Amino acid sequence: MNKFVWLTILAAVFTLSGCIPRIEVAPSKEPIVINMNVKIEHEIHIKADKDVENMLKAQSDML
């Protein structure tokens, strides 16, 4: 009985070892190219009080 159990286990191991899937990760033959045509624009808006605006105008007249 002992030999029968071991033969059954051995047969199961051989059977299951043939069912292991194989996964491969292969690099591509062509290099990866990233084209970055980016246009960046920005605007800055400043809001000032009338008093500050008048003061800046007065100082710019002095220069």
GUNU-158933 format. One record per atom (N, C-alpha, C): residue number from 1; residue in three letters; atom name; x, z, y. Coordinates in steps of 0.001 Angstrom, whole numbers, plus 500000, padded with zeros to 6 digits. Atoms other than C-alpha are relative to their C-alpha. Layout:
<r k="NUM" r="ALA" a="CA" xx="X" zz="Z" yy="Y"/>
...
***
This chain:
<r k="1" r="MET" a="N" xx="500830" zz="500000" yy="498799"/>
<r k="1" r="MET" a="CA" xx="500000" zz="500000" yy="500000"/>
<r k="1" r="MET" a="C" xx="500869" zz="500000" yy="501257"/>
<r k="2" r="ASN" a="N" xx="499115" zz="499884" yy="498849"/>
<r k="2" r="ASN" a="CA" xx="502850" zz="500828" yy="502360"/>
<r k="2" r="ASN" a="C" xx="500593" zz="498633" yy="500370"/>
<r k="3" r="LYS" a="N" xx="499433" zz="501317" yy="499746"/>
<r k="3" r="LYS" a="CA" xx="504409" zz="497338" yy="501981"/>
<r k="3" r="LYS" a="C" xx="498944" zz="499067" yy="500597"/>
<r k="4" r="PHE" a="N" xx="501081" zz="500846" yy="499491"/>
<r k="4" r="PHE" a="CA" xx="501053" zz="495687" yy="502614"/>
<r k="4" r="PHE" a="C" xx="499757" zz="500262" yy="501492"/>
<r k="5" r="VAL" a="N" xx="500199" zz="499645" yy="498593"/>
<r k="5" r="VAL" a="CA" xx="500649" zz="497566" yy="505924"/>
<r k="5" r="VAL" a="C" xx="501131" zz="499423" yy="500846"/>
<r k="6" r="TRP" a="N" xx="498861" zz="500515" yy="499247"/>
<r k="6" r="TRP" a="CA" xx="504164" zz="496605" yy="507074"/>
<r k="6" r="TRP" a="C" xx="499987" zz="498470" yy="500073"/>
<r k="7" r="LEU" a="N" xx="500093" zz="501455" yy="499978"/>
<r k="7" r="LEU" a="CA" xx="503666" zz="492968" yy="506098"/>
<r k="7" r="LEU" a="C" xx="498898" zz="499535" yy="500951"/>
<r k="8" r="THR" a="N" xx="501088" zz="500331" yy="499084"/>
<r k="8" r="THR" a="CA" xx="500382" zz="492895" yy="508006"/>
<r k="8" r="THR" a="C" xx="500440" zz="500168" yy="501447"/>
<r k="9" r="ILE" a="N" xx="499503" zz="499752" yy="498643"/>
<r k="9" r="ILE" a="CA" xx="502010" zz="494411" yy="511083"/>
<r k="9" r="ILE" a="C" xx="501033" zz="498938" yy="500381"/>
<r k="10" r="LEU" a="N" xx="498974" zz="501004" yy="499745"/>
<r k="10" r="LEU" a="CA" xx="504959" zz="492008" yy="510802"/>
<r k="10" r="LEU" a="C" xx="499368" zz="498627" yy="500255"/>
<r k="11" r="ALA" a="N" xx="500693" zz="501278" yy="499805"/>
<r k="11" r="ALA" a="CA" xx="502635" zz="489003" yy="510475"/>
<r k="11" r="ALA" a="C" xx="499286" zz="499980" yy="501347"/>
<r k="12" r="ALA" a="N" xx="500685" zz="499919" yy="498709"/>
<r k="12" r="ALA" a="CA" xx="500639" zz="490188" yy="513517"/>
<r k="12" r="ALA" a="C" xx="500994" zz="499852" yy="501149"/>
<r k="13" r="VAL" a="N" xx="498979" zz="500087" yy="498952"/>
<r k="13" r="VAL" a="CA" xx="503828" zz="490570" yy="515583"/>
<r k="13" r="VAL" a="C" xx="500481" zz="498564" yy="500148"/>
<r k="14" r="PHE" a="N" xx="499562" zz="501398" yy="499923"/>
<r k="14" r="PHE" a="CA" xx="505020" zz="487057" yy="514700"/>
<r k="14" r="PHE" a="C" xx="498920" zz="499102" yy="500582"/>
<r k="15" r="THR" a="N" xx="501109" zz="500810" yy="499495"/>
<r k="15" r="THR" a="CA" xx="501603" zz="485619" yy="515437"/>
<r k="15" r="THR" a="C" xx="499827" zz="500196" yy="501501"/>
<r k="16" r="LEU" a="N" xx="500209" zz="499714" yy="498573"/>
<r k="16" r="LEU" a="CA" xx="501269" zz="487333" yy="518801"/>
<r k="16" r="LEU" a="C" xx="501201" zz="499611" yy="500853"/>
<r k="17" r="SER" a="N" xx="498822" zz="500349" yy="499204"/>
<r k="17" r="SER" a="CA" xx="504846" zz="486595" yy="519884"/>
<r k="17" r="SER" a="C" xx="500018" zz="498514" yy="500349"/>
<r k="18" r="GLY" a="N" xx="500075" zz="501427" yy="499697"/>
<r k="18" r="GLY" a="CA" xx="504111" zz="482861" yy="519795"/>
<r k="18" r="GLY" a="C" xx="498981" zz="499690" yy="501077"/>
<r k="19" r="CYS" a="N" xx="501070" zz="500224" yy="499022"/>
<r k="19" r="CYS" a="CA" xx="501206" zz="483284" yy="522252"/>
<r k="19" r="CYS" a="C" xx="500357" zz="500490" yy="501396"/>
<r k="20" r="ILE" a="N" xx="499607" zz="499506" yy="498685"/>
<r k="20" r="ILE" a="CA" xx="503212" zz="484526" yy="525217"/>
<r k="20" r="ILE" a="C" xx="500141" zz="498812" yy="500939"/>
<r k="21" r="PRO" a="N" xx="499888" zz="501132" yy="499073"/>
<r k="21" r="PRO" a="CA" xx="502719" zz="482181" yy="528193"/>
<r k="21" r="PRO" a="C" xx="501329" zz="500026" yy="500742"/>
<r k="22" r="ARG" a="N" xx="498726" zz="500124" yy="499295"/>
<r k="22" r="ARG" a="CA" xx="505798" zz="480906" yy="529993"/>
<r k="22" r="ARG" a="C" xx="499709" zz="499555" yy="501426"/>
<r k="23" r="ILE" a="N" xx="500218" zz="500301" yy="498589"/>
<r k="23" r="ILE" a="CA" xx="505813" zz="480897" yy="533785"/>
<r k="23" r="ILE" a="C" xx="501352" zz="499683" yy="500632"/>
<r k="24" r="GLU" a="N" xx="498759" zz="500385" yy="499327"/>
<r k="24" r="GLU" a="CA" xx="508472" zz="479061" yy="535773"/>
<r k="24" r="GLU" a="C" xx="499751" zz="499842" yy="501491"/>
<r k="25" r="VAL" a="N" xx="500034" zz="500228" yy="498556"/>
<r k="25" r="VAL" a="CA" xx="509157" zz="479093" yy="539491"/>
<r k="25" r="VAL" a="C" xx="501204" zz="499120" yy="500317"/>
<r k="26" r="ALA" a="N" xx="498923" zz="500955" yy="499739"/>
<r k="26" r="ALA" a="CA" xx="511150" zz="476023" yy="540427"/>
<r k="26" r="ALA" a="C" xx="500011" zz="499647" yy="501484"/>
<r k="27" r="PRO" a="N" xx="499928" zz="500391" yy="498586"/>
<r k="27" r="PRO" a="CA" xx="512409" zz="475207" yy="543926"/>
<r k="27" r="PRO" a="C" xx="499652" zz="498527" yy="500163"/>
<r k="28" r="SER" a="N" xx="500336" zz="501400" yy="499748"/>
<r k="28" r="SER" a="CA" xx="511199" zz="472003" yy="545500"/>
<r k="28" r="SER" a="C" xx="501279" zz="499195" yy="500210"/>
<r k="29" r="LYS" a="N" xx="498826" zz="500861" yy="499852"/>
<r k="29" r="LYS" a="CA" xx="513564" zz="469050" yy="545596"/>
<r k="29" r="LYS" a="C" xx="500269" zz="499653" yy="501450"/>
<r k="30" r="GLU" a="N" xx="499855" zz="500307" yy="498586"/>
<r k="30" r="GLU" a="CA" xx="512937" zz="468439" yy="549301"/>
<r k="30" r="GLU" a="C" xx="500035" zz="501301" yy="500801"/>
<r k="31" r="PRO" a="N" xx="499965" zz="498779" yy="499182"/>
<r k="31" r="PRO" a="CA" xx="513781" zz="471007" yy="551995"/>
<r k="31" r="PRO" a="C" xx="498680" zz="500204" yy="500737"/>
<r k="32" r="ILE" a="N" xx="501211" zz="499668" yy="499253"/>
<r k="32" r="ILE" a="CA" xx="510965" zz="472776" yy="553797"/>
<r k="32" r="ILE" a="C" xx="500287" zz="499770" yy="501484"/>
<r k="33" r="VAL" a="N" xx="499824" zz="500323" yy="498585"/>
<r k="33" r="VAL" a="CA" xx="510581" zz="471430" yy="557354"/>
<r k="33" r="VAL" a="C" xx="498831" zz="500598" yy="500762"/>
<r k="34" r="ILE" a="N" xx="501023" zz="499417" yy="499141"/>
<r k="34" r="ILE" a="CA" xx="508698" zz="473393" yy="559999"/>
<r k="34" r="ILE" a="C" xx="500166" zz="499399" yy="501384"/>
<r k="35" r="ASN" a="N" xx="499960" zz="500657" yy="498700"/>
<r k="35" r="ASN" a="CA" xx="507922" zz="471370" yy="563109"/>
<r k="35" r="ASN" a="C" xx="499273" zz="500886" yy="501000"/>
<r k="36" r="MET" a="N" xx="500603" zz="499088" yy="499031"/>
<r k="36" r="MET" a="CA" xx="507312" zz="473665" yy="566074"/>
<r k="36" r="MET" a="C" xx="500010" zz="499364" yy="501388"/>
<r k="37" r="ASN" a="N" xx="500185" zz="500550" yy="498664"/>
<r k="37" r="ASN" a="CA" xx="506188" zz="471608" yy="569043"/>
<r k="37" r="ASN" a="C" xx="499017" zz="500912" yy="500722"/>
<r k="38" r="VAL" a="N" xx="500826" zz="498989" yy="499352"/>
<r k="38" r="VAL" a="CA" xx="504908" zz="474464" yy="571163"/>
<r k="38" r="VAL" a="C" xx="500196" zz="499903" yy="501506"/>
<r k="39" r="LYS" a="N" xx="499944" zz="500002" yy="498540"/>
<r k="39" r="LYS" a="CA" xx="504073" zz="474339" yy="574845"/>
<r k="39" r="LYS" a="C" xx="499378" zz="501311" yy="500477"/>
<r k="40" r="ILE" a="N" xx="500468" zz="498706" yy="499520"/>
<r k="40" r="ILE" a="CA" xx="503748" zz="477711" yy="576541"/>
<r k="40" r="ILE" a="C" xx="499878" zz="499930" yy="501516"/>
<r k="41" r="GLU" a="N" xx="500235" zz="499941" yy="498559"/>
<r k="41" r="GLU" a="CA" xx="502220" zz="477996" yy="579993"/>
<r k="41" r="GLU" a="C" xx="499346" zz="501341" yy="500315"/>
<r k="42" r="HIS" a="N" xx="500650" zz="498758" yy="499593"/>
<r k="42" r="HIS" a="CA" xx="501215" zz="481081" yy="581903"/>
<r k="42" r="HIS" a="C" xx="499811" zz="499997" yy="501517"/>
<r k="43" r="GLU" a="N" xx="500277" zz="499840" yy="498576"/>
<r k="43" r="GLU" a="CA" xx="499772" zz="481973" yy="585258"/>
<r k="43" r="GLU" a="C" xx="499861" zz="501491" yy="500284"/>
<r k="44" r="ILE" a="N" xx="500114" zz="498602" yy="499577"/>
<r k="44" r="ILE" a="CA" xx="499995" zz="485248" yy="587147"/>
<r k="44" r="ILE" a="C" xx="499143" zz="500025" yy="501254"/>
<r k="45" r="HIS" a="N" xx="500898" zz="499845" yy="498857"/>
<r k="45" r="HIS" a="CA" xx="497171" zz="486179" yy="589478"/>
<r k="45" r="HIS" a="C" xx="500121" zz="501429" yy="500512"/>
<r k="46" r="ILE" a="N" xx="499880" zz="498676" yy="499388"/>
<r k="46" r="ILE" a="CA" xx="497656" zz="489057" yy="591922"/>
<r k="46" r="ILE" a="C" xx="498914" zz="500125" yy="501053"/>
<r k="47" r="LYS" a="N" xx="501031" zz="499720" yy="499011"/>
<r k="47" r="LYS" a="CA" xx="494796" zz="490534" yy="593866"/>
<r k="47" r="LYS" a="C" xx="500499" zz="501142" yy="500885"/>
<r k="48" r="ALA" a="N" xx="499536" zz="498966" yy="499081"/>
<r k="48" r="ALA" a="CA" xx="495684" zz="492517" yy="596955"/>
<r k="48" r="ALA" a="C" xx="498889" zz="500333" yy="500993"/>
<r k="49" r="ASP" a="N" xx="500956" zz="499593" yy="498960"/>
<r k="49" r="ASP" a="CA" xx="493660" zz="494487" yy="599469"/>
<r k="49" r="ASP" a="C" xx="500324" zz="499250" yy="501285"/>
<r k="50" r="LYS" a="N" xx="499810" zz="500696" yy="498721"/>
<r k="50" r="LYS" a="CA" xx="493218" zz="492997" yy="602932"/>
<r k="50" r="LYS" a="C" xx="501127" zz="500635" yy="500805"/>
<r k="51" r="ASP" a="N" xx="498943" zz="499320" yy="499238"/>
<r k="51" r="ASP" a="CA" xx="495508" zz="495653" yy="604453"/>
<r k="51" r="ASP" a="C" xx="501384" zz="499588" yy="499479"/>
<r k="52" r="VAL" a="N" xx="498709" zz="500368" yy="500581"/>
<r k="52" r="VAL" a="CA" xx="498325" zz="494825" yy="602045"/>
<r k="52" r="VAL" a="C" xx="500296" zz="498531" yy="500305"/>
<r k="53" r="GLU" a="N" xx="499826" zz="501422" yy="499681"/>
<r k="53" r="GLU" a="CA" xx="497775" zz="491099" yy="602596"/>
<r k="53" r="GLU" a="C" xx="500476" zz="499825" yy="501435"/>
<r k="54" r="ASN" a="N" xx="499599" zz="500078" yy="498589"/>
<r k="54" r="ASN" a="CA" xx="498035" zz="491558" yy="606381"/>
<r k="54" r="ASN" a="C" xx="501418" zz="500493" yy="500189"/>
<r k="55" r="MET" a="N" xx="498654" zz="499456" yy="499877"/>
<r k="55" r="MET" a="CA" xx="501168" zz="493658" yy="606005"/>
<r k="55" r="MET" a="C" xx="501029" zz="498986" yy="499475"/>
<r k="56" r="LEU" a="N" xx="499072" zz="500992" yy="500548"/>
<r k="56" r="LEU" a="CA" xx="502840" zz="491017" yy="603809"/>
<r k="56" r="LEU" a="C" xx="500127" zz="498797" yy="500919"/>
<r k="57" r="LYS" a="N" xx="499948" zz="501116" yy="499058"/>
<r k="57" r="LYS" a="CA" xx="501906" zz="488274" yy="606257"/>
<r k="57" r="LYS" a="C" xx="500822" zz="500367" yy="501227"/>
<r k="58" r="ALA" a="N" xx="499251" zz="499554" yy="498821"/>
<r k="58" r="ALA" a="CA" xx="503318" zz="490316" yy="609133"/>
<r k="58" r="ALA" a="C" xx="501486" zz="500050" yy="499702"/>
<r k="59" r="GLN" a="N" xx="498585" zz="499904" yy="500361"/>
<r k="59" r="GLN" a="CA" xx="506593" zz="490931" yy="607287"/>
<r k="59" r="GLN" a="C" xx="500600" zz="498610" yy="499792"/>
<r k="60" r="SER" a="N" xx="499456" zz="501341" yy="500218"/>
<r k="60" r="SER" a="CA" xx="506944" zz="487265" yy="606308"/>
<r k="60" r="SER" a="C" xx="500215" zz="499281" yy="501329"/>
<r k="61" r="ASP" a="N" xx="499804" zz="500590" yy="498673"/>
<r k="61" r="ASP" a="CA" xx="506563" zz="486310" yy="609986"/>
<r k="61" r="ASP" a="C" xx="501297" zz="500500" yy="500625"/>
<r k="62" r="MET" a="N" xx="498761" zz="499446" yy="499447"/>
<r k="62" r="MET" a="CA" xx="509516" zz="488585" yy="610855"/>
<r k="62" r="MET" a="C" xx="501223" zz="499314" yy="499443"/>
<r k="63" r="LEU" a="N" xx="498841" zz="500644" yy="500618"/>
<r k="63" r="LEU" a="CA" xx="511815" zz="486775" yy="608458"/>
<r k="63" r="LEU" a="C" xx="500093" zz="498616" yy="500527"/>
***
